[in-house]
Amino acid sequence: MDRDIRVDKKGRILIPKEIRERLNIKPGTKLFPKIEAGRLVLLKATSVREFQSEVKNFQEKLRKLTKGPIPTEKLF
């Protein structure tokens, strides 16, 4: 998926189709530009529903790895 992306005269870039499909980026999707270590990073906005789903999936994976709840004091 490594490929050059060029900036046009108006400062626009085109995100390749494979990346848009993989990240479910559609017309109207909000992206937040950020500069990290001298690089441009685009962050996809997450809806509350998507966030809740991701948290739930993470919790399930964590439960499987830990075989039970983790006391709060052990988290930090």
Steps between C-alpha positions, in 0.01 A plus 500: 500500500806727492459753225573863431219746553549838339359833606324687219521876430214568741667306783271197473598136528316189383490211746539177300187287461650202687566716805156665487332159482712349778430792735139546384565859392211628292403843365426721800718300744677739738878477522714697744848602380779480756876547484700234685879486487503711183242281324143564394257259666130488415277373778155371416225636722326226696130504577384424853356170378829398334693598812270297726538199270880531502506526881277192530726300265807611695338399830417154363856446377640622833272263695624205293863596561464563873240233580304736721471859619811704577497706822519873424818547704682250274415700188718797597 
